[in-house]
Amino acid sequence: MTQNNAKKPIRVWTDGCFDMVHFGHANACRQAKALGDYLIVGVHSDEEICKHKGPPVYNEQERYKMVRAIKWVDEVVESAPYVTTIDTLDTYNCDFCVHGDDITLTSEGIDTYHLVKEHKRYREVKRTQGVSTTDLVGRMLLLTKSHHENDESKLPCAETAKDLSTSNETFSPWTRSCQFLATTNKIIQFSDGREPRPGDRVVYTAGAFDLFHIGLLEFLEKVKKEGDYIIVGLHTDPVVNRYKGSNYPIMNLHERTLSVLACRYVDEVVIGAPYKVTKELLEHFKVDLVVHGHTQVAPDVDGSDPYEEPKKQGKFKVVDSDNKLTTADIVERIIAHKLDYEKRNREKELKEAKVFQIHSEMKKKEPNQYKAVNLNQ
């Protein structure tokens, strides 16, 4: 095929706040990338988010770096406009914009994608059910444990599917708390499926990796420099709760698995890894080096050092990420601005509920037509 006849790469645009970047954000990027060849992600500034939604939990520099670490992202545009325009798509030579099937609104209650929708340069993908930044903030404010695995008090996602037209209750189907339903297919979609090559230096690290934040990301960035193939062991919810207490982990095991798998520095995840790093584990994965961060290591249930075996074999190393941020620090941010986040969450849900009601009525009348929604009209 000559160069003139070569197929033009499809450039895809998606954007958002990407606050408290989680596997739902990563899955949106994965789906957007699947629609083209090159994915550009616009991330809104703190100023824009405060204007339209309320204060973000992560600052803009943290959010820019977190999005760059999602393995399906090719390029990040900082301070992207909150309303996506045709000019934005043309500036970055993008063929179309992609977003989930939830609704994003300006402070005036206008659909932020109405311009690209009207020009038919908009594609929609399925939003990941069972996770939202609003829900995660709620878990921290309420100190709930209902999201933990093996907790029968969890709300099933099916409860969010009820028809608002037959209910007086006001809720958003996009941000209401519900159980994430883990599937093998989702794990396959997030996994590269690559095994270590002959001669690869295999590095193992383990922990909770809860609320996958910039401190954890920068730690894994340093771990990646220690070898060629990085395996992350994730402890079960009861184990994490034993050594962290309170309502930790904030994200359950399956949620944490996808969040870590989405990181470009990670090759494999051990789901429900044993707390003690045993000789059998080291042999099974052919581990050359076991790494831990600067955080304190809690003893195993029998009082022993969980890293006793790799230390005995001379395969243990402490790696400092130079970032002291912890999951507890993120929770403290939320608690410090409790009233602001509660107000933000409630206002967001009320807006979304109203839009969902309007969209449901529109689809019944004109199922194949798009019409922009303005809550002030």
SULQUISUL-V205319 format. One record per backbone hydrogen bond with DSSP energy under -0.5 kcal/mol. NH is the residue of the N-H (numbers start at 1). CO is the residue of the C=O. Records with the same first field share a line. If there is no record, write none. Layout:
NH=CO, CO
This chain:
6=2, 3
11=9
12=10, 38
13=96
14=40
16=42
21=18
25=22
26=22
27=23
28=24
29=25
30=26
31=27
32=28
33=29
34=30
35=31, 32
36=33
37=10
38=10
40=12, 38
41=75
42=14, 40
43=77
44=16
49=45
50=46
51=47
52=48
53=49
54=49
63=59
64=60
65=61
66=62
67=63
68=64
69=65
70=67
71=262
73=70
74=39
75=39
77=41
78=76
79=43
80=43, 77
84=82, 112
89=85
90=86
91=87
92=88
93=90
94=89
95=11
96=11
97=121
98=13
99=123
101=125
106=110
109=106
111=373
112=104
114=111
116=84
117=113
118=114
119=115
120=117
121=116
123=97
125=99
129=127
131=128
136=132
137=133
138=134
139=135
140=136
141=137
142=138
143=139
144=139
148=145
151=148
152=150
154=151
159=156
160=157
161=158
162=159
166=163
167=164
171=169
176=172
179=155
182=180
187=183
188=184
189=185
190=186
191=187
200=197
202=200
203=229
204=289
205=231
206=291
207=233
217=213
218=214
219=215
220=216
221=217
222=218
223=219
224=220
225=221, 222
226=223
227=224
228=201
229=201
231=203, 229
232=268
233=205, 231
234=270
235=207, 233
240=236
241=237
242=238
243=239
244=240
245=241
248=245
256=252
257=253
258=254
259=255
260=256
261=257
262=258
263=260
264=69
266=263
267=230
268=230
270=232
271=269
272=234, 270
273=234, 270
277=306
278=276
282=278
283=279
284=280
285=281
286=283
287=282
288=202
289=202
290=315
291=204
292=317
298=296
300=304
303=300
306=304
308=305
311=307
312=308
313=309
314=311
315=310
317=290
319=292, 317
321=319
330=326
331=327
332=328
333=329
334=330
335=331
336=332
337=333, 334
338=335
341=337
342=338
343=339
344=340
345=341
346=342
347=343
348=344
349=345
350=346
351=347
352=348
353=349
354=350
355=351
356=352
357=353
358=354
359=355
360=356
361=357
362=358
363=359
364=360
365=361
366=362
369=366
374=372
375=109
377=374
